[in-house]
Amino acid sequence: MRIMLVNFNLNATPGINNGLAMLSAVLKKRGHSIELLFLNEAMGYTLDKERIIEDVRCFNPDIIGISLIEPQFKYMVKFLQFARSYWSGFVVCGGAHPTMDPDGVLSVEGVDAVCVGEGEGAIVELADRMAEKKSFDDVRNIFFKREGGSVLKNRLRPFMNLNSLPSQDNESFCLKRLLPLKNYQLEVLMGRGCAHQCSYCINGSYMKKYRELCDKDLGPKDYVRVRNADTVIGEIENLLPRYPEIKKIAFIDDNLLVYRDFLKGFLELYRQKIGLPFMCNANPESFTPEKARMLKEAGCDDVRFGLESGSERVKKHIMNRPISNDCVTKAFNVARQTGLMTSSFNMIGVPTETKSEVFDTLRLNAMIAPETVKFMTFYPFKSTPIYDMCEDMDLIDYEKKERLNTYDTFTCLKFSEEHQLFLKKVQTIFSWYLNIFLGGPASGLYEKRVKEIELMGKGEWDSFDFYGADKKISKKLRAKGVTHYSCFVNRSLAVKFPSKHFVEIEHA
């Protein structure tokens, strides 16, 4: 079978779609012919009608498989309008959004089926049966649209044994073009699943769906899995000779330390066979001096923690993530004492959060002073607990939500105009607030500029060139060696200068 896989990353930061990379690998292993379309402006592929039609026409797929997160849904609709203008093959959508809202995705004209949950077994079986011209309407994990608009909902198969899977097909994602956009870091996913039940994440709803639709009784231990160490190491080893420009590995699992029994042996193997610096994500609650030393000895130079909020109330009662600020502070101190750089991930704009609590988050970051800080605005993903909360409070502006391209931009909640403008300013100039709370020689300069911005109305703010002003101030401070944060790459990320992360941009 000829199968075209489509990855949407429009108006968003590009990256490898691990689900599609694995799906491509297992389909190729079964002898199917695969073509990947990677739609992203920085990768040179926009939502170009003529190009899309030409690519579909030239490859002439039997199946188009689309991976989808919710903010990219509108682009999928437009893509299918283009493709369906003359092509009549089979379309199946999978990924986070189709799993959480299968009926909504199936309602789109041109979509024939959705894959709910993990897709490797389901899509391979679907493709094999179609190639053999056999009936395929009972393939597990696949929901089919029937004539008349009804939906056939098959049961789900148990979670995949990850050790049965091959190495991902990362090269389909045009690494030569992608790596420079990722600061020459190769993103690697070790496993799947998360045992935590944070209200803004789909993990809890994902497990609930499996409990309802799978015949096997499943729990967190079935969901949280890790791939074979030799497979992951081999995947990296095979790429390094062909892409010698790779300078760091980024393990993007939610919490690398959750793989406790596996980790020590893997890290030793990594140190021996790969040896490149690497970064990973960790939960502050699971971060100990022993684990920090283990990571450091294996070559880790950066640990990224999810702070999310500096407000204990918001974390406990809104996010269902009751990690104390004390615990966060201790984890950052342990990392610093071990010689590890740190990064923090933060979220503002959640329901009921006050201005004061937003400043709690800024102050906590200034106190722990990570090397990089990422600030995002909350996005209500469908079928998550916090989405239901937002609906109950009539907080979601659905038209505004549809206009958002990614989950880390501006709020789509019905806050007052004053609060919306406040959130927009904070997520843009958060690095300047950090510089005020840091103290030091640059604090007064930034305080003066922030006060000017706080007084700006919407029109004046919208015309203000923050990035130009930030770059100008930062260049002068870097020349003097003054510690400060400055925006880097995109509006959500700030780097602390002098920078251990990005030596090459010190004099940019």
C-alpha positions, 0 to 999 in steps of 0.5 A: 500500500502507498501511505502518505503521513501528514504532520501539521506544525503550522505557525508552531515550533517544528519537531519530530512527531514521534508517533508518526516516526514510529508509525512510518518505521513499522509500516515500512517494515511490513513492506508498505511505501511511505511518504511524509509531508511535514507542514511547517513554515521553517521547514519550507512547507506552508498550507499551499494548495497547489503544492499539496495537490501536486504532492498528493497527485504525484504519490497517489496514496491509497491511505492518507494518515494524519497526526493531529493536536487540537490547535492544528485541527483547522489546518487539517480541514483545509488540507483535506479540502485541497486533497479531496478536490480530486483524490478519493482514497482513504483518510484516517486521523490519529494522535492526541486530538482524534483520541480525545474527540473522535466524533468531532474529527469524524464529523469533518468531511473527507475523514473516513476513520480515526485511530483512538489511542496507540496506532502501530498495531491498528494502522498496520492491520488496517493497511495489510487488510486493505492491501489484501482486499479483506474486510477491515471494519472490525480493526481494533482502535479504529472508529469508522464513519458509516453512511448516514453519519453513524460511527462504528466504534471498535474496542481498543487493544492493550497498550503496545509492548514497546520492545516489539517496535523497531527504531523510529524513522526519524530521517523522514523528518528531514533532519538536515533542515530540522536540526539547525532549527533545534540548535543541533539537538536530536530529540529522542523519546524513551518511552510512553505514558505518565502516571500523574493526573495533572488536570491540564494534560490528557493522561488521565482522560487517556487512561479512562478511555482505555479502561472503558474500551479495552477488554484488559484491566489496565493500570498505570504500570501498563501505561508507563513503559520504556523502550529497550535500551539497545534499541534507543542507543542503536537509534542514536548510533545509526544517526550520528555518522550521517548527522555529525552536526548533532551536538546534544541529545534531548530526551523528551519524556515527561520524566526520565527518572520514572524509569527507575529500574531501567535508568542506571543500566541505560545511562552507563550504556549511553556514556559508553556508546554515545557520550554526547551531552544530553538534557532530560525532563524530571519531576522535582519530587523524584529528583535526589542527589543520587539521581543527579550524580547518576545523570551528571556522570552519564553526560547530562548537562541540563535538567528541565523541571515543570514548575507550572506555577508559583502558587501553591493554591493553583497547583493543588486545587486547579492543576492537580499538581500538588508539588510544593515550592519547597520541593521545587527549590530543593530540586534546583539546589540539588541540580546546581550543587551537582553542576547541572544546568536547569530549565523551568516550564511555567504556565499562566492564565489558568482559571481563577488565577489572580495577578498576584499568583502570576507574580508568585510564579515570576518570583519563584523563577527569579529565586531559583534562577534557571539557565532557561525559563519557558513561559506559556499561556494555558490552553484548554485541551478538550476532554481534560478535567480543566477543560470541563472546569472551563466549560462549567464556568463558561470561560472558553471563547471558542472562536478565539480558541480556533484562531490559536495555532499552538498551545503556548500562545495567548489565552482563549478564556473569557477573562476581562479585557484588562486581564487578557492584556495583562497576560499578553504582556506578561508572557511577552516580557516575563524575562524583564520581570525576572530581571527586576526580581533578580536584583542586581545592577540591571534591576532598576533599568528593567523596572523603569521599562516595565512600568512604562509597559504596564501603563500602555493601552492595547493599541500602544502595546500592540505597536511596541517593538519589545523584541527590538528593545530586548535585543538592544538592552541585552547586547549592552548588558552582555558586553558588560557581563551583567547577569540577566534574562533575554528572549531567545528563539521565540516569545515563550523562551528566555535565556539567562546570560552569560549563557552556558547553553548558547555560547555562540550567541553571546555576541549576537 
